[in-house]
Amino acid sequence: MAPITLNYTPTYTTTWMNSSKVTEKVYEYITEETDNACEEIPESACREAPGNFFLNAANGSLTKLAEVVASPGLVLPWLLASAGAPASLSGFLVPVHRGGALIPQLAVSGYIRAFSKRKWFWVAAGVAQAASLGLMVPSVLLFNGLTSGILVVILLAVFSMASGVGSVSFKDVLAKTIPKGKRGTLLSVRAAAGGLLALFAGLKKQMAQRGVAGMP
């Protein structure tokens, strides 16, 4: 009697393989994949390019949303006013935002280049940005007036400096993980998806304000 061989593929493995194939198909459709697209990046990175493309796009979309949430020209002045902070603090928001994003690029770019793996600077920058935005909420809820205003300005400075550091390391990660001919498409997808998220967030905020205004 011949032995019976059972071929069993775990469900999660099959699901992952199907998901990977779908990702590759969508990637090829969006970027118009060609045979020589991966000439300038390692072969290992080329195999992971579809997944890296969409992870990078998701990161960029959420970063765009974060920039809108931390807008020094619209959202944060309203936040400071609602907390009773002095109006003079609103004048610091735009300079802190722009200066905080540009100065670190000049200060740390040489230091970052000394590391062979620079993706962790990008990761750390994202964590710092998320933390600084998250801490703005208790800064306004737990404190009032001048104290809450100063805390928000300080957290904006941290957010902006993290953005500057992330920008330097992002360019290196982009060059090592995404084929050269696909980077423009990636940046377009990041901007478009981020804009849609920002629009949705604005609509939700407006609906919430109308709901509060209509309450007895």
C-alpha positions in Angstrom: 0.0 0.0 0.0 1.5 3.3 -1.1 1.9 5.9 1.7 -0.5 8.7 1.7 1.0 12.2 1.5 -1.0 15.2 2.6 -0.2 18.6 1.2 -1.4 21.2 3.5 -0.8 25.0 3.2 -1.8 27.0 6.3 -4.7 29.4 5.7 -2.7 32.5 6.8 0.1 31.6 4.3 -2.4 31.3 1.4 -4.0 34.6 2.4 -0.6 36.3 2.6 0.3 35.0 -0.9 -2.9 36.2 -2.4 -2.6 39.6 -0.7 1.0 39.9 -2.0 -0.1 39.1 -5.6 -2.9 41.7 -5.4 -0.3 44.2 -4.1 2.0 43.4 -7.0 -0.8 43.7 -9.6 -1.9 47.1 -8.3 1.7 48.3 -8.1 2.2 47.3 -11.7 -1.0 49.0 -12.8 -0.2 52.3 -11.0 3.5 52.5 -11.9 3.5 50.8 -15.3 6.2 48.4 -14.2 9.0 47.7 -16.7 11.7 45.0 -16.8 14.6 47.5 -16.2 12.9 49.4 -13.4 15.1 48.0 -10.7 18.5 48.7 -12.2 19.5 51.2 -9.6 18.4 49.4 -6.4 19.5 46.0 -4.9 17.6 42.9 -6.2 16.4 42.2 -2.7 14.8 45.7 -2.5 13.3 45.2 -5.9 11.4 42.1 -4.8 10.0 44.1 -1.9 9.3 47.2 -4.0 5.5 46.8 -4.3 5.0 46.4 -0.6 7.5 49.3 0.2 5.6 51.4 -2.3 2.3 51.2 -0.5 3.8 51.3 3.0 5.6 54.5 1.9 2.4 55.9 0.4 0.4 55.2 3.6 3.1 56.9 5.7 3.1 59.9 3.4 -0.7 60.2 3.6 -0.7 60.1 7.4 2.2 62.6 7.5 0.2 65.0 5.3 -2.8 64.6 7.6 -0.6 65.3 10.6 0.7 68.5 8.9 -2.9 69.7 8.4 -3.8 68.9 12.0 -0.8 70.8 13.2 -1.4 73.7 10.7 0.2 76.8 12.2 -2.0 79.0 10.1 -5.4 77.7 10.9 -5.8 74.8 13.4 -3.3 75.8 16.1 -4.3 79.4 16.4 -7.9 78.2 16.9 -6.6 75.7 19.5 -4.7 78.5 21.4 -7.7 80.8 21.3 -9.9 78.0 22.7 -7.4 77.4 25.5 -7.4 81.1 26.4 -3.7 81.6 25.5 -2.5 85.1 24.7 -3.0 86.1 21.1 0.7 87.0 20.8 1.7 83.3 20.9 0.0 82.8 17.6 2.6 84.9 16.0 5.3 82.4 16.9 3.6 79.4 15.3 4.6 79.9 11.6 8.3 80.8 12.4 8.6 77.9 14.8 7.0 75.5 12.2 9.2 76.6 9.3 12.4 77.2 11.2 12.1 73.9 13.1 11.7 72.0 9.9 14.6 73.6 8.1 17.3 74.0 10.7 17.6 70.3 11.6 18.2 69.4 8.0 21.4 71.6 8.0 22.5 70.4 11.5 22.0 66.7 11.3 22.3 65.7 7.6 26.1 65.1 7.9 25.6 63.1 11.1 22.9 60.9 9.6 25.0 60.1 6.6 27.6 58.5 8.9 25.2 55.6 9.5 24.8 52.8 7.0 21.1 52.2 8.1 19.3 55.5 8.3 15.7 54.2 8.3 15.6 54.3 12.1 16.0 58.1 12.0 12.9 58.2 9.8 11.1 55.9 12.3 12.1 57.9 15.3 11.0 61.1 13.6 7.6 59.6 12.9 7.2 58.5 16.6 8.3 62.0 17.8 5.7 63.6 15.5 2.9 61.4 16.7 3.9 61.9 20.3 4.1 65.7 20.0 0.6 65.9 18.3 -0.9 63.6 20.9 0.5 65.6 23.8 -1.1 68.8 22.5 -4.5 67.4 23.6 -3.7 67.1 27.3 -1.7 70.3 27.1 -4.9 72.1 26.3 -7.3 70.0 28.5 -5.1 70.1 31.6 -3.7 73.6 31.4 -5.2 77.0 30.5 -4.0 80.4 29.3 -0.3 81.1 28.9 0.9 77.7 30.1 -1.1 75.7 27.6 0.0 78.1 24.8 3.7 77.7 25.6 3.3 74.0 25.8 1.6 73.9 22.3 4.4 76.1 20.8 7.1 73.8 22.3 5.4 70.7 21.0 5.0 72.3 17.6 8.8 72.9 17.6 9.4 69.2 18.4 7.0 68.2 15.7 8.7 70.4 13.1 12.3 69.4 14.1 11.2 65.7 13.8 9.8 66.6 10.4 13.2 68.0 9.3 15.1 64.9 10.5 12.6 62.6 8.9 12.9 64.5 5.6 16.7 63.8 5.4 16.4 60.1 6.2 13.3 59.7 4.0 15.2 60.7 0.9 17.8 58.0 1.6 15.2 55.3 2.3 13.3 56.3 -0.9 16.5 56.0 -3.0 17.2 52.5 -1.6 13.8 50.9 -1.7 11.9 52.5 -4.6 13.1 52.3 -8.3 14.0 55.6 -9.7 11.3 55.7 -12.3 8.6 55.1 -9.7 9.5 57.7 -7.2 7.5 60.5 -8.8 4.4 58.3 -8.9 4.9 57.5 -5.2 5.2 61.1 -4.3 2.0 61.9 -6.3 0.1 59.1 -4.6 1.3 60.3 -1.2 0.1 63.8 -1.9 -3.2 62.8 -3.4 -4.1 60.3 -0.6 -2.9 62.8 2.1 -5.1 65.5 0.5 -8.1 63.2 0.6 -7.5 62.4 4.3 -7.1 66.1 5.1 -10.3 66.9 3.3 -12.2 64.1 5.2 -10.7 65.4 8.5 -11.9 68.9 7.7 -15.4 67.7 6.9 -15.6 65.7 10.1 -14.4 68.7 12.1 -17.0 71.0 10.5 -19.7 68.4 11.2 -18.6 68.2 14.8 -18.7 72.0 15.2 -22.2 72.1 13.7 -23.3 69.4 16.1 -21.9 71.3 19.1 -23.5 74.6 17.9 -26.8 72.9 17.5 -26.9 71.5 21.0 -29.3 73.1 23.4 
